[in-house]
Every structure is written in structure tokens, then in C-alpha cells.
Amino acid sequence: MTSSANPAPSILDRLSAPHRGPVPFSVEFFPPKDAEAEARLWRAVRTFERLGPAFVSMTYGAGGSTRDRTVRITGELAAQTTLLPVAHLTAVNHSIAELRALVGAYADQGITNILALRGDPPGDPLGDWIRHPDGVEYAEDLVRLIDDLGDFHVGVASFPEGHHRAPDLDHDTRALVKKLRAGAEYSITQMFFDVDDFLRLRDRVSQADPEQGAKPLIPGIMPITSLATVRRMTELSGSVIPPDVYARFADAAGDGAEENREAVRAVGIDFATEMARRLIAEGVPCLHFCSLNFAKATSEVLERLGVDTSSVLPATSAAR
């Protein structure tokens, strides 16, 4: 299997290319559930396209639950836009034969950049991970499988607070180093809320293996526009909001039955900008924004960082 006669650029190519603002940025989308949500996704896609992200990624639901939509929409991003898509691929609930077929489906659409993830089990993302009887056990195995199938560029996930299944941070660091040694060219972190957690992860990887520590470690940031939404996301991911950060959002949300969304959103833009500025000062290679398929909040953060967003912000009407 080969990826393409004229392969797309790699993420490393894009990170070293000229970019707007102080560092490159990228955006994460998720597959929509219905026609209305898909229309919203494409509005965000077209907005970000005008801002020139280094790449965009499309997530893959727990247990592969959004597999078909992920493959279809990632292919449409490659064919119908100027964006460079990264396809998420998870090992959970898939045999090796199915994984090979999915990689082939991406290759047929000219997609050569894949984010290899072990994935979360369906139903309870924090539950026990069970290997498919004909599948792979770890993300590092998936990295090797993809690498063996052709000229693909593979990234992996990383966890500033440590993966919730790892017994300690040292174990989590060793797991990331193994994924990088298996052939991953970079990693993108799960969203986090304490920059020091990210910096400590970067230090641990560099100390464990300087060669792997030199590979790009890309921080995942989500501009928070709803306290209820972020609570749910942290419950599903196992990440933690530091008490002082949570207090900022809780104070903005107020004591009413419904949170003050406008105030929470304002704090969210401020906080994401503060994180981004410190990460830039610490020399990160890229900022990866979890957009929730909305463009406005991320665009506002980018504007504060010095990216010219005049072509999109006035025309962006989505609430978030």
C-alpha cells in the first residue's frame, strides 16, 4: 500500500513553513451528528481556511463510533479546501485488517497525515480498555502498523497531567517515548489548564530520551465558552481544572440556575490567551485549538496573539 504519488506535506513541513502570527496554529474538529451540525462545521472550516492554519484534525469517536463520518469529512477537507487534514485513527474495537483498510481509505483520498491513538472504549471513556482479539494493544503498535503501510506521517497523543490509565507520570512518559521511538514524528496534547503541567511533560520526555524530546510537542488549548461543557469534557477525559482556574469561571458563571454564558466566555478568551502567550514565550512549535466546530472564540484568541483576523471576525456570526 502506498499513500499517494504526490503526497501531501507533512506536519513537520507545515510547522517550518512561513506562518501568520508568532507561531503556527492548528485546529481540531469533530464529526457532526446531523445536517445542521455539519453546516456549522463547514462554516467554521471556511472561516479557519481564510486564517491559514498549519493543519486541521478530525477526531474519531469512542470505539470508532464516528468512523464513517470521520473518513468522509476528512476526505472532503482534503479534496474541497486548501487545508491540510490530519485523520485521527484509534485502535479500539478494530482488527488489524480493519485498521489496514481504514489507512487505505485515507490513502485513496490523498491523506498521508494520521494521528494514531489507542482510543477510549465506547460507553465509558474512563472504563477498562479491552484489546480487540485481532487488533493491537498499544498506540505504539498502531504507529508501526501505519508506518509499514506506506509513506505516511504519524503523530500521537500526549497527556500533560498523565494519562488516566497510567499509574504514575514516569510510566506515562515512558509510554509517550515508546510511541515516538516507534516512528511518530510529533505529539499533540490533550487539552490542559496548567501550563506548568505541559512544561514538566516536555522536560520529562527530554530527560528520558533527548532525541525524542526534540520532536514537536504541540499543546492542545480549548477556549472555554461554557462551564457546563468543560465540566463534561474533563469528566470524560480525566483531566483536572486547577481550583484557582475553576474559581475564575465559577465566579463568572454566577449562582443562578443558568450560567452567565457571556461572562464565562469572556473569561475563557482571556484565559486561553494567557495560556497561549506563555506557551509561545516557552518556545512551543504550534498551538492546537480544540474548536468544538466553532470559529469565533479561537479567532478572537488568535487576534489577541497578533494574527490578522480582519477577514473573518466581522463576518463570523456563530455564538461561540
DRENDO-1510 file (C-alpha; in Angstrom, 1 decimal, always signed):
<recs>
REC; n; res; u; v; w
REC; 1; MET; +0.0; +0.0; +0.0 .
REC; 2; THR; +1.3; +3.5; -0.8 .
REC; 3; SER; -0.1; +6.7; +0.3 .
REC; 4; SER; +0.0; +8.8; -2.9 .
REC; 5; ALA; +2.0; +9.5; -6.0 .
REC; 6; ASN; +2.0; +13.2; -4.9 .
REC; 7; PRO; +1.8; +13.0; -1.1 .
REC; 8; ALA; +0.6; +16.0; +0.9 .
REC; 9; PRO; +3.1; +17.9; +3.1 .
REC; 10; SER; +3.9; +16.6; +6.5 .
REC; 11; ILE; +3.1; +18.3; +9.7 .
REC; 12; LEU; +6.8; +19.0; +10.2 .
REC; 13; ASP; +6.8; +20.7; +6.8 .
REC; 14; ARG; +4.0; +22.9; +7.8 .
REC; 15; LEU; +5.5; +23.8; +11.2 .
REC; 16; SER; +8.6; +25.0; +9.5 .
REC; 17; ALA; +6.8; +27.0; +6.7 .
REC; 18; PRO; +6.0; +30.7; +6.9 .
REC; 19; HIS; +3.0; +31.4; +9.1 .
REC; 20; ARG; +0.9; +34.3; +10.4 .
REC; 21; GLY; +1.4; +35.4; +14.0 .
REC; 22; PRO; +4.1; +34.4; +16.4 .
REC; 23; VAL; +3.8; +30.6; +15.9 .
REC; 24; PRO; +1.8; +28.3; +13.6 .
REC; 25; PHE; -1.6; +27.3; +14.8 .
REC; 26; SER; -3.8; +24.3; +14.1 .
REC; 27; VAL; -7.5; +23.4; +14.7 .
REC; 28; GLU; -9.3; +20.3; +15.9 .
REC; 29; PHE; -12.8; +19.5; +14.5 .
REC; 30; PHE; -15.1; +16.6; +15.4 .
REC; 31; PRO; -17.6; +14.8; +13.1 .
REC; 32; PRO; -21.1; +16.3; +13.2 .
REC; 33; LYS; -24.1; +14.3; +14.2 .
REC; 34; ASP; -26.7; +15.8; +11.8 .
REC; 35; ALA; -27.1; +18.1; +8.8 .
REC; 36; GLU; -27.4; +21.2; +10.9 .
REC; 37; ALA; -24.2; +20.4; +12.8 .
REC; 38; GLU; -22.5; +19.6; +9.6 .
REC; 39; ALA; -23.4; +23.0; +8.1 .
REC; 40; ARG; -22.0; +24.7; +11.3 .
REC; 41; LEU; -18.8; +22.7; +10.9 .
REC; 42; TRP; -18.3; +23.8; +7.3 .
REC; 43; ARG; -18.9; +27.5; +8.3 .
REC; 44; ALA; -16.1; +27.1; +10.8 .
REC; 45; VAL; -13.9; +25.3; +8.2 .
REC; 46; ARG; -14.3; +28.1; +5.8 .
REC; 47; THR; -13.5; +30.7; +8.4 .
REC; 48; PHE; -10.4; +29.0; +9.5 .
REC; 49; GLU; -9.3; +28.4; +5.9 .
REC; 50; ARG; -9.0; +32.1; +5.5 .
REC; 51; LEU; -6.8; +32.3; +8.6 .
REC; 52; GLY; -4.3; +29.7; +7.2 .
REC; 53; PRO; -3.8; +27.1; +10.0 .
REC; 54; ALA; -0.8; +24.8; +9.6 .
REC; 55; PHE; -3.2; +21.8; +9.7 .
REC; 56; VAL; -6.6; +20.7; +10.9 .
REC; 57; SER; -7.5; +17.4; +12.5 .
REC; 58; MET; -10.7; +15.4; +12.6 .
REC; 59; THR; -11.5; +13.3; +15.7 .
REC; 60; TYR; -12.6; +9.8; +15.8 .
REC; 61; GLY; -15.4; +8.9; +18.3 .
REC; 62; ALA; -15.0; +6.5; +21.2 .
REC; 63; GLY; -14.8; +2.9; +20.0 .
REC; 64; GLY; -14.8; +4.2; +16.4 .
REC; 65; SER; -18.4; +5.3; +16.7 .
REC; 66; THR; -17.9; +8.1; +14.1 .
REC; 67; ARG; -15.6; +6.2; +11.8 .
REC; 68; ASP; -17.5; +6.6; +8.6 .
REC; 69; ARG; -18.2; +10.3; +9.1 .
REC; 70; THR; -14.6; +10.9; +10.1 .
REC; 71; VAL; -13.3; +9.2; +7.0 .
REC; 72; ARG; -15.8; +11.0; +4.7 .
REC; 73; ILE; -15.3; +14.5; +6.1 .
REC; 74; THR; -11.6; +14.2; +6.3 .
REC; 75; GLY; -11.6; +13.3; +2.7 .
REC; 76; GLU; -13.8; +16.3; +1.9 .
REC; 77; LEU; -11.4; +18.6; +3.7 .
REC; 78; ALA; -8.6; +17.3; +1.6 .
REC; 79; ALA; -10.5; +17.5; -1.7 .
REC; 80; GLN; -12.6; +20.6; -1.2 .
REC; 81; THR; -10.4; +23.0; +0.8 .
REC; 82; THR; -6.8; +24.3; +0.9 .
REC; 83; LEU; -6.4; +22.9; +4.4 .
REC; 84; LEU; -4.1; +20.1; +5.4 .
REC; 85; PRO; -6.1; +17.5; +7.2 .
REC; 86; VAL; -4.8; +15.1; +9.9 .
REC; 87; ALA; -7.0; +12.0; +10.3 .
REC; 88; HIS; -7.5; +10.5; +13.7 .
REC; 89; LEU; -7.3; +6.7; +13.9 .
REC; 90; THR; -8.0; +4.7; +17.0 .
REC; 91; ALA; -7.2; +1.0; +17.7 .
REC; 92; VAL; -10.1; +0.3; +20.0 .
REC; 93; ASN; -12.7; -2.1; +18.6 .
REC; 94; HIS; -10.8; -2.6; +15.3 .
REC; 95; SER; -9.0; -5.6; +14.0 .
REC; 96; ILE; -5.7; -5.2; +12.2 .
REC; 97; ALA; -7.4; -5.9; +8.9 .
REC; 98; GLU; -9.9; -3.1; +9.6 .
REC; 99; LEU; -7.1; -0.7; +10.6 .
REC; 100; ARG; -5.3; -1.5; +7.4 .
REC; 101; ALA; -8.5; -0.9; +5.4 .
REC; 102; LEU; -9.0; +2.4; +7.1 .
REC; 103; VAL; -5.5; +3.6; +6.4 .
REC; 104; GLY; -6.0; +2.5; +2.8 .
REC; 105; ALA; -9.2; +4.6; +2.6 .
REC; 106; TYR; -7.3; +7.6; +3.8 .
REC; 107; ALA; -4.5; +6.9; +1.3 .
REC; 108; ASP; -7.0; +6.7; -1.6 .
REC; 109; GLN; -8.1; +10.3; -0.7 .
REC; 110; GLY; -4.5; +11.5; -0.6 .
REC; 111; ILE; -4.4; +11.8; +3.2 .
REC; 112; THR; -0.9; +11.0; +4.4 .
REC; 113; ASN; -1.0; +12.6; +7.9 .
REC; 114; ILE; -2.6; +10.4; +10.6 .
REC; 115; LEU; -2.9; +10.8; +14.4 .
REC; 116; ALA; -2.5; +7.3; +15.9 .
REC; 117; LEU; -4.5; +6.8; +19.1 .
REC; 118; ARG; -5.2; +3.8; +21.2 .
REC; 119; GLY; -8.6; +5.3; +21.9 .
REC; 120; ASP; -11.3; +5.2; +24.6 .
REC; 121; PRO; -13.8; +2.4; +25.0 .
REC; 122; PRO; -17.4; +3.2; +23.9 .
REC; 123; GLY; -20.0; +3.8; +26.7 .
REC; 124; ASP; -17.5; +4.7; +29.4 .
REC; 125; PRO; -14.4; +6.5; +28.1 .
REC; 126; LEU; -12.8; +6.1; +31.5 .
REC; 127; GLY; -13.6; +2.4; +31.7 .
REC; 128; ASP; -11.2; -0.5; +31.2 .
REC; 129; TRP; -9.6; -0.7; +27.8 .
REC; 130; ILE; -10.1; -4.1; +26.1 .
REC; 131; ARG; -8.0; -5.1; +23.1 .
REC; 132; HIS; -9.8; -6.3; +20.0 .
REC; 133; PRO; -8.9; -10.0; +19.8 .
REC; 134; ASP; -7.4; -9.4; +16.3 .
REC; 135; GLY; -6.2; -5.9; +17.0 .
REC; 136; VAL; -3.3; -4.1; +18.5 .
REC; 137; GLU; -2.6; -3.5; +22.2 .
REC; 138; TYR; -0.9; -0.1; +22.3 .
REC; 139; ALA; -0.7; +3.1; +20.3 .
REC; 140; GLU; +2.9; +2.4; +19.5 .
REC; 141; ASP; +1.8; -0.8; +17.7 .
REC; 142; LEU; -0.6; +1.3; +15.7 .
REC; 143; VAL; +2.2; +3.7; +14.8 .
REC; 144; ARG; +4.3; +0.8; +13.4 .
REC; 145; LEU; +1.3; -0.6; +11.5 .
REC; 146; ILE; +0.7; +2.7; +9.8 .
REC; 147; ASP; +4.3; +3.3; +9.1 .
REC; 148; ASP; +4.7; -0.1; +7.5 .
REC; 149; LEU; +1.8; +0.6; +5.1 .
REC; 150; GLY; +3.5; +3.4; +3.1 .
REC; 151; ASP; +4.8; +6.9; +3.2 .
REC; 152; PHE; +2.6; +8.2; +6.0 .
REC; 153; HIS; +3.4; +10.9; +8.6 .
REC; 154; VAL; +2.2; +9.8; +12.0 .
REC; 155; GLY; +1.5; +11.8; +15.2 .
REC; 156; VAL; +0.4; +10.6; +18.6 .
REC; 157; ALA; -1.4; +11.9; +21.7 .
REC; 158; SER; +0.3; +13.1; +24.9 .
REC; 159; PHE; -1.0; +14.0; +28.3 .
REC; 160; PRO; +0.4; +16.8; +30.4 .
REC; 161; GLU; -1.3; +15.6; +33.5 .
REC; 162; GLY; -0.6; +11.9; +32.7 .
REC; 163; HIS; -3.0; +9.5; +31.1 .
REC; 164; HIS; -5.7; +8.5; +33.4 .
REC; 165; ARG; -4.8; +4.8; +32.9 .
REC; 166; ALA; -1.1; +5.4; +33.7 .
REC; 167; PRO; -0.2; +4.5; +37.3 .
REC; 168; ASP; +2.2; +7.5; +37.5 .
REC; 169; LEU; +3.8; +10.2; +35.4 .
REC; 170; ASP; +7.0; +8.2; +34.8 .
REC; 171; HIS; +5.0; +5.4; +33.3 .
REC; 172; ASP; +3.1; +7.8; +31.2 .
REC; 173; THR; +6.3; +9.4; +30.0 .
REC; 174; ARG; +7.8; +6.1; +29.0 .
REC; 175; ALA; +4.7; +5.3; +27.0 .
REC; 176; LEU; +5.0; +8.5; +25.1 .
REC; 177; VAL; +8.7; +7.9; +24.4 .
REC; 178; LYS; +7.9; +4.4; +23.1 .
REC; 179; LYS; +5.3; +5.9; +20.7 .
REC; 180; LEU; +7.8; +8.4; +19.4 .
REC; 181; ARG; +10.5; +5.8; +19.1 .
REC; 182; ALA; +8.1; +3.7; +17.1 .
REC; 183; GLY; +8.1; +6.3; +14.4 .
REC; 184; ALA; +5.8; +9.1; +15.5 .
REC; 185; GLU; +7.0; +12.5; +14.3 .
REC; 186; TYR; +5.2; +14.7; +16.8 .
REC; 187; SER; +2.6; +14.6; +19.5 .
REC; 188; ILE; -0.4; +16.7; +20.3 .
REC; 189; THR; -1.5; +17.0; +23.9 .
REC; 190; GLN; -4.9; +16.6; +25.4 .
REC; 191; MET; -6.4; +19.9; +26.5 .
REC; 192; PHE; -5.0; +21.1; +29.8 .
REC; 193; PHE; -5.3; +24.1; +32.1 .
REC; 194; ASP; -1.9; +24.5; +33.7 .
REC; 195; VAL; +1.0; +25.5; +31.5 .
REC; 196; ASP; +3.4; +24.1; +34.1 .
REC; 197; ASP; +2.0; +20.6; +33.5 .
REC; 198; PHE; +2.9; +20.9; +29.8 .
REC; 199; LEU; +6.4; +22.2; +30.6 .
REC; 200; ARG; +7.0; +19.4; +33.0 .
REC; 201; LEU; +5.9; +16.9; +30.4 .
REC; 202; ARG; +8.3; +18.4; +27.9 .
REC; 203; ASP; +11.1; +18.2; +30.4 .
REC; 204; ARG; +10.4; +14.6; +31.3 .
REC; 205; VAL; +10.5; +13.5; +27.7 .
REC; 206; SER; +13.7; +15.3; +27.0 .
REC; 207; GLN; +15.3; +13.8; +30.1 .
REC; 208; ALA; +14.1; +10.3; +29.2 .
REC; 209; ASP; +15.3; +10.5; +25.6 .
REC; 210; PRO; +16.8; +13.7; +24.2 .
REC; 211; GLU; +16.3; +12.6; +20.6 .
REC; 212; GLN; +12.6; +12.0; +21.1 .
REC; 213; GLY; +12.3; +15.2; +23.2 .
REC; 214; ALA; +13.4; +17.2; +20.2 .
REC; 215; LYS; +10.3; +16.2; +18.3 .
REC; 216; PRO; +7.5; +18.8; +18.3 .
REC; 217; LEU; +5.2; +18.6; +21.4 .
REC; 218; ILE; +2.1; +20.6; +20.4 .
REC; 219; PRO; -0.1; +21.9; +23.2 .
REC; 220; GLY; -3.9; +21.5; +23.0 .
REC; 221; ILE; -5.9; +24.6; +24.1 .
REC; 222; MET; -9.7; +25.0; +24.3 .
REC; 223; PRO; -11.1; +28.5; +24.6 .
REC; 224; ILE; -13.8; +27.8; +27.2 .
REC; 225; THR; -17.2; +29.3; +26.4 .
REC; 226; SER; -19.4; +27.3; +28.7 .
REC; 227; LEU; -18.5; +26.0; +32.2 .
REC; 228; ALA; -21.0; +23.1; +31.8 .
REC; 229; THR; -19.4; +22.0; +28.6 .
REC; 230; VAL; -15.9; +22.0; +30.0 .
REC; 231; ARG; -17.0; +20.1; +33.1 .
REC; 232; ARG; -18.4; +17.4; +30.9 .
REC; 233; MET; -15.2; +17.3; +28.8 .
REC; 234; THR; -13.0; +17.0; +31.8 .
REC; 235; GLU; -15.1; +14.2; +33.3 .
REC; 236; LEU; -14.7; +12.3; +30.0 .
REC; 237; SER; -11.0; +12.9; +29.6 .
REC; 238; GLY; -9.9; +12.6; +33.2 .
REC; 239; SER; -8.2; +16.0; +33.1 .
REC; 240; VAL; -8.5; +18.4; +36.0 .
REC; 241; ILE; -9.2; +22.1; +36.2 .
REC; 242; PRO; -6.9; +23.7; +38.9 .
REC; 243; PRO; -9.0; +25.2; +41.7 .
REC; 244; ASP; -7.9; +28.7; +41.1 .
REC; 245; VAL; -8.8; +28.4; +37.4 .
REC; 246; TYR; -12.1; +26.8; +38.2 .
REC; 247; ALA; -12.9; +29.6; +40.6 .
REC; 248; ARG; -12.4; +32.2; +37.9 .
REC; 249; PHE; -15.0; +30.5; +35.7 .
REC; 250; ALA; -17.4; +29.7; +38.6 .
REC; 251; ASP; -17.4; +33.4; +39.6 .
REC; 252; ALA; -18.2; +34.4; +36.1 .
REC; 253; ALA; -20.9; +31.8; +35.8 .
REC; 254; GLY; -22.7; +33.2; +38.8 .
REC; 255; ASP; -25.1; +31.5; +41.3 .
REC; 256; GLY; -28.2; +31.4; +39.1 .
REC; 257; ALA; -29.9; +28.3; +37.7 .
REC; 258; GLU; -28.3; +29.1; +34.3 .
REC; 259; GLU; -24.7; +30.2; +34.0 .
REC; 260; ASN; -23.8; +33.6; +32.7 .
REC; 261; ARG; -22.5; +32.4; +29.3 .
REC; 262; GLU; -21.3; +35.8; +28.2 .
REC; 263; ALA; -19.2; +36.3; +31.3 .
REC; 264; VAL; -17.8; +32.8; +31.2 .
REC; 265; ARG; -17.0; +33.3; +27.5 .
REC; 266; ALA; -15.1; +36.5; +28.3 .
REC; 267; VAL; -13.0; +34.7; +31.0 .
REC; 268; GLY; -12.4; +31.8; +28.6 .
REC; 269; ILE; -11.0; +34.1; +25.9 .
REC; 270; ASP; -8.8; +35.8; +28.5 .
REC; 271; PHE; -7.6; +32.5; +30.0 .
REC; 272; ALA; -6.8; +30.9; +26.6 .
REC; 273; THR; -4.9; +34.0; +25.5 .
REC; 274; GLU; -2.9; +34.0; +28.8 .
REC; 275; MET; -2.0; +30.3; +28.3 .
REC; 276; ALA; -1.1; +30.8; +24.6 .
REC; 277; ARG; +1.2; +33.8; +25.3 .
REC; 278; ARG; +3.1; +31.9; +28.0 .
REC; 279; LEU; +3.4; +28.8; +25.8 .
REC; 280; ILE; +4.7; +31.0; +22.9 .
REC; 281; ALA; +7.2; +32.5; +25.3 .
REC; 282; GLU; +8.3; +29.0; +26.3 .
REC; 283; GLY; +9.0; +28.2; +22.6 .
REC; 284; VAL; +6.2; +25.8; +21.6 .
REC; 285; PRO; +6.2; +24.9; +17.9 .
REC; 286; CYS; +2.5; +25.3; +17.4 .
REC; 287; LEU; -0.8; +26.0; +19.2 .
REC; 288; HIS; -3.6; +23.4; +18.6 .
REC; 289; PHE; -7.0; +24.7; +19.3 .
REC; 290; CYS; -10.0; +22.5; +20.2 .
REC; 291; SER; -12.7; +24.4; +18.4 .
REC; 292; LEU; -15.8; +22.4; +19.1 .
REC; 293; ASN; -16.6; +23.3; +15.5 .
REC; 294; PHE; -17.0; +27.0; +16.2 .
REC; 295; ALA; -14.6; +29.6; +14.9 .
REC; 296; LYS; -15.3; +32.8; +16.7 .
REC; 297; ALA; -13.7; +32.2; +20.1 .
REC; 298; THR; -10.5; +30.8; +18.6 .
REC; 299; SER; -10.4; +33.6; +16.1 .
REC; 300; GLU; -10.6; +36.1; +18.9 .
REC; 301; VAL; -7.7; +34.5; +20.8 .
REC; 302; LEU; -5.6; +34.5; +17.5 .
REC; 303; GLU; -6.4; +38.2; +17.0 .
REC; 304; ARG; -5.0; +38.9; +20.5 .
REC; 305; LEU; -1.9; +36.9; +19.7 .
REC; 306; GLY; -1.2; +39.1; +16.6 .
REC; 307; VAL; -2.9; +37.2; +13.8 .
REC; 308; ASP; -4.7; +39.3; +11.3 .
REC; 309; THR; -8.3; +38.2; +11.6 .
REC; 310; SER; -9.9; +41.2; +9.9 .
REC; 311; SER; -11.1; +39.0; +7.0 .
REC; 312; VAL; -13.1; +36.7; +9.3 .
REC; 313; LEU; -14.2; +38.2; +12.6 .
REC; 314; PRO; -16.7; +40.7; +11.3 .
REC; 315; ALA; -18.3; +38.0; +9.2 .
REC; 316; THR; -18.3; +35.4; +11.9 .
REC; 317; SER; -21.8; +35.2; +13.4 .
REC; 318; ALA; -21.6; +31.9; +15.4 .
REC; 319; ALA; -22.3; +32.5; +19.1 .
REC; 320; ARG; -19.1; +30.8; +20.0 .
</recs>
